Amino acid sequence: MNHLRYAGRMLRLNPGFAAVAIVTLGLGIGATTAMFSVLDGVVLKSLRYPDVDRIVAVSTRFTNEGRSIWRSTGGDLEDLRADTNSFEAFTFYQGWEQGVQVAKSAEFVEAYFVDPGFFHVFSIAPLAGRLLTTDDPGRSAVVSLGFAQRNYGSASAALGQTIGLGGKAYEVTGVLPAIFDFPAQGQVWAAMSSTPENRTRSGYNYKAVAKLRPGVPASVANAHLQTLAARLAAAFPRDNRDKTFTVTPLQDELSAPVRSTLFILMGAVSLVLLTACANVANLMLARATARSRELAVRSALGASRSQLVAQLLAESAVLATLAAVLGIALSVVATKTLLTLGSRFMPPSLLAAIALDWRVLAFALAAALLTSFLFGIAPALQATRVDLQDALKQGGTRGLLGGGSSRLRTGLVVAQVAVSLVLAIGAGLLFRTLLALHSADLGYRTDGILVAYANVPANSLAEHEEAGRFFEQLKNRLRQLPGVISAAVSFGLPAGEYGSNGYLAVEGRQSFATGDWRALPHAEFSAASPGYFSTIGMRLLRGRDFNDGDTGDRPLVVIISESLAREVFPNEDPLGHRIICGFDEVSMNGMTIVGVVNDVRQDSPAQQPHPGLYVPLRQHPSRADGVEVVVRSSGNPDALVPAVQKTIREMNPQVATKFTTMTELVSDSVSAQRFRSALAGSFAGLALLLAISGMYAVMSYVTTRRTSEFGLRSALGAQPSSIVGLVLGDAAKMAVLGVVAGVLLSLTAGRLLRTMLFGLKSTDVVTYVGVVVLVLPIIVLAAALPAWRSSRVDPMIALRNE
């Protein structure tokens, strides 16, 4: 206790040193704690469902391609559900954000079609009403507490109400507690048949989750599934060859897309914390050296070495504790910032779990104690190795000036420079990736385009055809609005939420009925209205565009992309050929190619252009109920939202809408890259500042201790510039050593970033050279002020002090 009281008194007597040390460590602990909060919430913390360790995602794995997808075919689902040796409960679902009609209005919500056993996998009890049963498919639904309160005021008031989904009316039979929102912030769960509607073994239209039997680990379940897959491959060689099934803990499956990014960023911010520790360690070494006379006097008066070490460690512990308090306060702000940056990148169901709870607070405390030991033990041990006779001399100069202390301080600075360079190179690679993504040729334009997602209630073929006519009329009305250049309708807008893909065959050359359909050409499928290509800035390269005559009662036509034309029709004109595909039932009747358009990066700028296939929306009415309305504006597209929304409501108030812009869609598609780049840049900047301050602190200390030497040099005729050069030369040596170490470390660490880069390699020379050219002079210049002060030493005063 006496050690702690004395430590507090010493820090009060040195407020400048204390403030710098506490802020430096606080920044490191705050950044690390915030990043750990995200990692803990997304990856480490379990979902809030009973027996969550037994809930697994059931995936299909293609052994010949070495990849897995969290999807299953309707034909495989029945066989998977029959594996009672592994599963206590098994369910499947499909859904997305779609329009739901409530009373006289409509809104987009996350709505899913689930089989009646869906909630038994999660052991969820309703807050009000009841769960779904086998008698409910096609007519009953349960909703979230938030949906019930928003639309009806309370959970009990929602029971018995009717909502519209997919052109059908569903009665609300139950309300779920706020704890349940799977998947992806679900708000409506409508009952569908326990038998999949699509029973093929080639259409991956469903997602499956299951609860393992008690005592059955995932490894045993996977062994059972491999046996099942082998049996199905023998029974259905055309569709199930090279296919198996796997189970993965649901928590791991949900966090898989962000897991590697978060661990890499956690490693980066941990390096920042270590840099902060090294910085404070240097400060402690310098301060301990300055206190060599005090320590020598205390030793001469009987203080043991263990007592001196305990005292210095107590001071570092007080610093670390105060820094931890500051770090936790900073982490609250930093965590909110991370949530804002990651809201479009991380799974919504996992974002809700991110908070400063006991795990995070325990992590902050552990970080504080660890840093206390790291930056306190070395200075404490070094400070107690004092030559008493030399230290007690008024002009004693040895103290901590021995080689060991000097090498330690130099090593810490070199380590700081190396760490800051590693982070800077990593940030540079990610930043250049972001620049490459923004400058990539998308194949379409993004400026001035408003996007309205719109959903018309439709179930029967007649209703879908009516939906197609509605959007045709809407398109024509929108073209009359002030500020509108053009308007079109699509299903499968680049970077949008809708879309499809699959295989195609050329009539007379290939067939889905015979042979291996997986050897057929593969393409992205989209549907569009006349004027779509010109509205989003795509180019018609050959043939014609869709026109108003391309309706359901006319011959079926299709437009393909240039890469698909090269792949399927090399050295020949694709126009006039007929193809079939699995976009819908209509597209299996054969469609004539009437045009060729340029390639686009369909999902995001990070994806290379894939072959594309476009069909007229009016000839494929099954896709006409949920579309993207694109409107090109002569000004700010956001300014068109009120007018477009008013037009839609006037035509049909039951149409659910939500708005964005093409620029925002593309920006969202690279949100992961932007998240990585922003955080890596922040960590690198913080590490660089710490390295600069570390260099400044060390050089200030060294030049102060060498005052007599510099005074003697001046007295012997040395010019100020030579003294400045001497100091800067010492700084440059440390900086160069740090840069060399940093480059070598970066060459190894860069391999972790390979899958996150676009348009450049992890050993990109431009990035390495650019970062070194930027960082090296900045760190060396941190010694400029101490060097300038050393050149201004008065020789007479310096020699008199000596």
N, C-alpha and C positions, 0 to 999 in steps of 0.2 A: 504493500500500500504506500509505503514511504517512497518507493521508486516511482510510482505513478504520480504522487504529489509533486515530487521534484521534477519529473518529466514535464508536467503541466507548467511549472514555474519557468523552466528553461525555454519552453516554446513561447510563453508570453514575453520573455525577454528578447526573443528573436522573431518578431511577427512577420517580417519579410520572408525569412526562410520557411516558417511554418505555412504561410499562405501559399507560397509557390508549391511546396511539397503536397499540401492537402488538395489544392486545385488540380495538380498534375495527376495524382492518384485518383482523385474523384472522377476526373474525366475518363480515365481508363476503366475504373470499376463501373461507372455509369453506363458507358458504351457496352461493356461486356455483359452487365446484368440485363440491359434491355435486349441484347441479342439472345441471351439465354432464355429470357421470357418467351420470345418467339419460338425458339427451338423447343423449349419445354412444352408450350401449348400445342404446337403442331406435331411434334415427333414423339416426345417423351411421355406426355400426359395421356392417360387412357380416355377414350370416349366415355360419356356418362351413361352407359347402358349396363343393366345387370349382366353378369357373366360375359363381359365384353371380350375377355381373353379367349372365349370359345367361338366368337362370331368371326366368320371368315368370308372373304370374297372368293368366288369361284370363277376362275379364268380359263380361257382356252389357250393352249400353247402349241405353236407350229414348230415342230422339232426340226424340220428342214430349213427353216428360216431363223431359228434361234430367237424368236420373239413371242411375247404373250400379249393378249388383249383381255381386258375385263369385260368380256361379252360372251354370250353363248347363243347357239342356234336353237330354234324351237324344237327341232327334232332331237337334239342332244339333251334338252332339259329333262324330258321324261325319264331318260336313263340315269341322269345324274341324281334326280330326286329319289330314284329307287335304291340308291346306295345307303340303306339303313344301317349298315355296319359302321359308317363314318358319321352320319348326320342324325341329330335329334330332330332338327327342323330344317326345312329347305324352302326357299321362295325365290321368285323372280319378279322383275318389274321392268317397265319402260316409261319414259316421260322426259319432260323438258320444261322450260319456261313457256307457258302457253296461256291463251286467253281463257278466262273464266267469267261467265255471266252471272251476275248477282242482281236480282230485282230488275231495275231498268238501266243498269250500268254494267260495265265490263272492265276487267283489269288483267294485266299479265302477272301471273304468279308461278312459282315452281309447282307444277301439278304432275302427278304420276299415276299410272295405271298399275295396280298391284294385285297379285293373286290373294285370295282370302287368308292365307296363312302368313302373310307378310309380317304382321306385328308379333307373331309368336316367336319369331327368330330373335326379336329384341326384348321379349318379355315386358312389353309396354302395356300398362293398363290405361283405359280411357279416363280422362278427367270428368267427362260427362257422357251419358249415353253408352253405346256399346261399340265393339270392334266389328270388323267385317266378317261375314259368314259365307258359306258356300251357296247360299240363296241370294246373295247380293250382287253378283256380277252384272254390270250394265245398268244398275239402278240405284246403288247406294254408295256413299262416300263418307269419309271422315276428314275433318279439317283441323288445322292447328289452332291453338288458343288465340294466337295473334290474329289469325284470319277471322275467327268467330267474334272477337271483341271489336275489330275494325269495321266489320260489316253488320253485326247484329247487336253489339253492345255487351254481350256476355256469352259464356259457354252454353248455359242452359237455353238462352234465346235462340241459339243457332240450330238446336235439335229440331228436326222436322222441316227445316227450310229447304228450298230447292235451288240448286245451282246448275248452270249449264257448262258442259265441258265436251269438246269435240262434237258438238251438235246434238248431244244427248242431255237429258235432264237427270240429275242425281239428287236423291234425298240425303240430307246430312243426318247420319245416324249416330255419330260420335264426335267428340272433341278430344284431342290429344293434349297432354301436358306440355308446357313450354320446353321441357328438357329434351323433347324428341323433335328433330327436324331433318332426319335422314330421308333421302339423300339431298345434299346441296340446298339446305334451307327450305325443305318441302313444306307446303302449306295445305295442299289438297291431295288426298289419296283416294282414287276411285277404284272400285272393285272391278276386276276383269276375271275372265274364266281361269280356272286352275289348269286348263289345258291350253297351251299356246295356240294362238290363232294361226301363226305361220309355222308350219311343221317341217319346213325344209331343213336340211343340214348344211346349207350354204349361206343362209342369211343370218348374220349375227345381230339380231334385233333386240336382244334382251340382256339384262344384267342379273346375275344371280348372287345371292348371299345365303349363308347357311350357319347353323349352330352345330358345332361338333358335339358328339356324345361326351359325357363326362369321362375323363381319363383317356380320351383318344387324342393324341397329339397331332399336329398338322402333318408331320412326317408319315405317320401311319395312314392318315386319310389320303395323302398324295400317293402312297403305294397302292391303296385300293383303287384310286382313280386311274392310275397307270394300267392296272389290270382291266378295268372297264374300257379304257381307250383302246387297248389292244383288241378286245372283243368287238368293239364297234368298227375298228379299222378293217377287221376281217369280214364283218357283215356288210359294211358300206364302204368299200375301197375307193370309190370315186370321190366321196365327200370327206371321209374321215381318215384317209391315209395321211401319215405325217402329222397327226393331230393327237394331242393328249390334253389332260385337264389338271389343274393345280389349284390348291387353296392357299390363301395368304391371309394373315390376320388383317381384319378390316382396317384397323388403325394404320398399319403399314401400307396398305393399298391406297388409302386416302392421302397419305403424306408422301407417297413415292415420287410424284412430280416435283416436289420441292425439297425433298430430303437432302440430296447432294448439295444443292445451293445453300441451304441453311447450315450444313456442317462446314462447308468451305468458308462461309462468312463468319461462322463461329470461330474457326481457326484464325481468320484474319483479325478479328477483334481481340482474340486472345494474344496475338502478337502485339497489338496496341497496348494491352495491359502490361505485357512483359517490357515493352519499351518504356512505359511510364515507370515501372519498377526500376529499370536500369537508370532512368533519369534521376529518380529520387535517391537511388543508391549512390550516384555520383555526388549529389548534394550532401548526403550524409557523410561520405568519405571526406569531402572538402571541409565540412563543418567539424568532423572529428579531428582532422589534422590541425585545424585552427585551435582546437581545444586541447592540444597535446600538453601544454603547460598545466592546464587544470587537471587533466588526468594523471599527469606525473605527480603533482602535489598531493592528490587524493591517494595515489599509490604509496607515496612516501609517508603519508599519515596512517597507513595501515590497511587501506582498502585492498581487498584481494582482486585478482583478475576476474573471477566469477562475478563479484559484485559490480565491477565496472561494466562487464558485458551485460549483466542484468539491467543495469541502469540505462545503457544505450538502447537495449532492446525494448525497455519500457517506453522510452521516448518514441521509438519507431512504432510501437503498438498503439500509442495514443494518436500518432499521426494517421495510422491506418484506420483506426476506429472513426476518427473525424472524417477521413476521406470516404469511408464506407457510407456514413450518413449522407454526405454530399452526393456520393455516387448513386445512392438509392433515390434521392430527390431528382437527380438528373435523369435517372433511368425511367422515371414516370413520364417525363416529357419525351424522352427518346423512344419509349415503347409506343406511345401514341403516334409518333412520327413514322415508326416502322409499320404500324397497322395501316396508316394512311397510304404509305408507299406500296404495301403488300396486299391491299384490299382486292386488287384486280389480278393478283398473282397466286395467292394462297387459297386453299379450299375454304369456303365460308363456314362450313360445319366445324372446322378446326380453328378458325380465327376467333370464334367465340370463346375458346378455352384459354386464350392468351390473357394473362393477368399477373399482377405481382402477388403471388400467394406465398405460402410458407416455403415451397421449394425454391422459389426465386430469392426470397430473403435469406434462406440458408446458404444459397450459392453466393450471395453478396458477402455474407459474413465469412464464409470459407475463403473467398477471394481476398478479403481484407486480411485475414490471419495469414494466408499464404504470402501475400505481398509483404506483410510485416516481417516475416521471416526472411524472405528473399532479399529485401533491400536493407534489412537491419543487421543480419548476422555477419556479413562480410565486413562492413564498416566497424562493427563492434569488435570483432576479433582483431582487425588490423589496428584499431585505435589503441588497443591494450598492449601492443608490441612496441613499447616506447623505451628508448634509452633514457633512463632517468637523468643521468648526468647531462646529457646533451639537451634534453627537453627543459631542464631547470635553468640552463643558461639563458640570459636575457636575449642573446643573439643566436641561440640554438637554431639550427636549420635542418637538422635531420628529421626528428619527429617522424612524421609520416611521409617524408620525402624519399624514403627508401625505394628501391626498385620494385618491390612487391606492390606497394600502393600505386605507384605510377603505372605499372603494367595493368593493374586492375581497372584504374580509371580509363586508361586508353582502351582496354578491352571492352568496357561498357559502352564507350562512345562508338567504337567500331561496330558493336552489336546493334546499337540503335540505328546507325546509318544503314547497316545491312537489312534490318527488318523494315525500315521505312522504304528502302529501295525495292524489296520484294513486294510490298503492298502497292507501291507506286507502279511497278511494272504490271502487276495483276490488274490494277485499276485502269492502267493505260490500255491493256489488251481488251478489257471489257468495254471501255469507252470507245475505242476504235471499232469494236464490233457494233456498238450502238450506232455510230456514225455510218458504218457500212450498211446497216439495215435501213437507216433513214434515206440513204442515197441509192438503195437498190431499185432497179427498174421493176416496178410492180406489174406493168402491163395495163394499168388503168390509172385514172386520175383520182385524187382524193379531195382536192380543193372545191369548195362551194357546193358540196353534195349533202343534202339532208336525207337521212334514212329513217323511215317510219316502219317499225314492225307492226303488222296488223293481222288480226285473227278474226275471221268470220265464222260463226257457228255453222257447221255443216257436218252431215253424217251420210246421207244417201248420195247417190250419183247426181240426182237432180239438184240437190242442195250445193254440191261442189260446183256444178256447172253454173248455178246461180251466183256462187261466190266469184267465179271467174268473170262473169258479166259485171258484177259489182265493181271489181277492181279495174276493169276496162273503162267503165264509166267514171270511176274515181280518177284514173289517170288523165282522162280528157278534161275533167273539171279542174284538176290541179294545174294543167297547162295554161289555164285562163287566169290564174292568180297573178297579181302584180309581182314582178321580181323573179318569176319562174321562167327559165329558159327551156327546160324539157322535163318530162317525167316518165317513169317506166316502172314496171313491176317485175320482181324476180323471186325465184326460190333458189338460193345458193349464191348469194352475193359474196364476193371475196371478203375475207375477214369477218363475215357475218356468222350468225348462230345456226342458220339453216344450211342444209346441203346433204348430198348423198354421193356415193361412189360405188363402183362395181365393175363387172366385166362386160365386154361387148363382143359381138361376133359379126363378121361380114357375111351377108347372105350368099350362099353358093360356095363359100370357102371354109367357113367354120360353123360349129354348131354347139349349142349348150347340151343337146341331148346325148351326144356321143363324145368319147374322149375325155381328157382331163380339162375341165372348164377353167382350172387355175392357170393353165397355159395360155388362156385367151388374153387379149389386150385389156388393160385396166385403165379407168379414167374417172375423173371427177364429173358428177352429173349435176346439171343446173337446168332450170326452166326460166324462160324470160318472155316478156312481152315485146312487141315491135318498138324499136327505139331504145332498147336497153343498152346495146353496145355503145351507141353514140353518147348516151346520157352519162355513162361512167368512163367514157374516154377510151374504150377498146377500139381496135381497128379491124375493119372488114378487109381481109386480104384477097379473097376470091369469092365469086358467086354473089349471092344476094343476102339481105337481112330478112328477118321475119317481117310479115306484113299482116294487115287486118284480115286477109283471106285465109290465113293459116288457122282455121277453126276445126272443131272436132269432126265436122262432116266433110272435110277435104282431105286429100292425100297427106299422110304423115311425113313431116320433113324434120331435118336435124342439121345443125351447124357444128362443126368440130374445130378443135384448135390446131394450130400449125404443127405442134409436136406430135399430136395424134395422127395427123395426115402423113407426116414423115414416117412414123412407126408402122402404120397399117397399110399405107399406100406408097411405098417408096418407088420413085421413078415413074409414077403414073398420076393422072388427074383423079382426085377423090370425088369430084362432083358427079352426081348421078348414081354412085354406088349406094347400096342399101345395107343398113346395119340394124341389128337388134341389140337390146341391152336390158338389164334388170331394173331400170329406174322405176317402172310400174308395169301393170299388165298391158297397157296400151303400147308401150315401147317394145314389147315382145312381138308385135305384129309387123315389124319392119318399117324403117324410116329412110327416106331418100336424103342424101347429103346435098344441101343446096348452097352451102357457104363454108368458108374457112376464116377464122379470126385468130388474132395473136394470142400467145400464151399469157397466163397471169399467174402470179404467186397466190394461190387460192386461200390458204389458211393464214399465212403471215409472211412478211418479208424474209424471214429466216428459212422459209421453205422454198426449195427450187421449184420452178414451174412444172406442173404435172400435166399430162394430157387431159383435155377437157372436152365435154360433150354438152351441147345446149339444145333444148327442145322448146317449142312454143308452149307457153303456159296454157293457152286456150285449148290445145290438143291433149293436154294432160291434166284434167280437172281435179284429180285426186290430190294434187299439190296446191290447189288454188285457195284453200281455206286459211292457210298461214303463210304469209309472204313478206317480203321486204319491198316497200314502196320507196323508190329513189327519186329525188327531186333535185335537179341542178338549178342553183340560184345564181343570180347576177351579183349578189352581195353576200352578206353574212347568212349562212343557211339556218342558223338558230332563230333568226328573226321570222322565218316562215312557219315555225311550229304552231303558233296560235291559229293562223289561217288554215293550215292543213288539218289541225285537230278539229276545228269548227266545221270544216267541210265534211270530214268523215262522220262526225256526230249528227250532222244534219241528214246525211244519207242513211245512216244506221247507227243508233246509239248503242247497239249490242256488240259493236266491233271493238275489241280490246286493242289499244295502241300503246306504244312506247317509242321514244324518239332518241336519236343520236345523230352523229355525223360520220361521214366516211373517214374523216381525219381521226376521230375518236376511236373508231373501230380498228384502224390500223395501229394506232397508238396502243390500244388495249392488247393487241396481238403480240406486241413486243414488251409488255409490262414486266415479264420476268427478266428480260435483258436490262430494262431500265432500272429495275429494283436492284439487281446485282451491281450495275455500274454506279448507281448513286451511293450505295452503301460502301462498296469497295473504295470509291473515290473519297468518301468521308473518312474512312478508316486510314487510308493512305495519307490524306491531308493532316489528320491528327498525329499520326506517327511521325510525319516529316516535321511538324511543329515541335514535337517532343525531341526529335533528333537535333534540331536547330538549337533549342534551348539547352540541351545537354552539351552540345559543342561549346555554346557560349559560356555555360557555367564552368566547364573544365578549363577552358582557355583563360577565363577571368581569374580562376584560382591559380593556375600555373603562372600567369604573368605577374600576379601579385607576389607570389613566392620568389619570383626571379627578379624582383625590383633591384636588388643590389647588383646582380649580374648586368642588367641593362644599364644601370647607372655607370658601372665600370666601363662597359663598352662605349658609352657616350663620352666618358672622360678620356678614353683612348682614341677618340676621333671617329667612332662609328656614326654614320649618317642615320637619321630617323627612318629613312626608307629601308635601310638594311635591317634594322630591328623589326620593322613591320613585316618585311619579307621573311625574317627568321620565324616569327610567330605564325604567320600564315602558312609557311612551309610545314611547320609541325602539324597545323590543322589539316593541311592538304594530305599529309601522309596518312593521318587517321581516316580522313574521308575516302581516300583512294582504297585503303584496305577494306573499309566498309562496303564500298561500291563493288570491289572485286568479289567479296564474300556474298554480297547481295545478288550479283549477276549469277554466280554459280548456284546459289540456292533457288533463284528464279527459274533457271533451266530445268531444275528438278520439279519444283512446285508447279510450273506451268503445265505439266502433263495433266494436272487435275482440272484444268480449264478447257481442255481440248474440245469436249462436247458442248461447251458454252460459247464457243467462238464462231464467227461467221465472216468469211472473206479473208481470213488471215490465219497463220499458224501460231502456236504457242511460243515459238522461237522467233517471232517477227522482229527482224533487225531494226526496222524503223522505230518500233515502240521501244526497244531496248536502248538504242542510241538516243532517242528523244528524251527518255526519262533520265538517263545518265547525264546528258548535257544540261537538263533542267535542274536536277537534284544536286549534282556535285558542286557547282558554283554557289548555290544557295547555302549549302552546309558550310563550305569553306568561308563564305562571307560572314557567317555567324561569329567568326573569330575576328572580324575586322575592327570592332570597337575595342576589345581588349588589346589588339595589336596596336591600334592608334594610341591608346592610353600608355602602353609600354614605351612608345617612341617619345612621349612627352615627359619622361622621368627626368627630374633635375639631378645631375650627377652628384652635386655636393650634398643634397639631402639624402640621397640613396646611400652614399658612402658613409655619411655621418651616422645613419641608422645602423649600418653594418658594424 
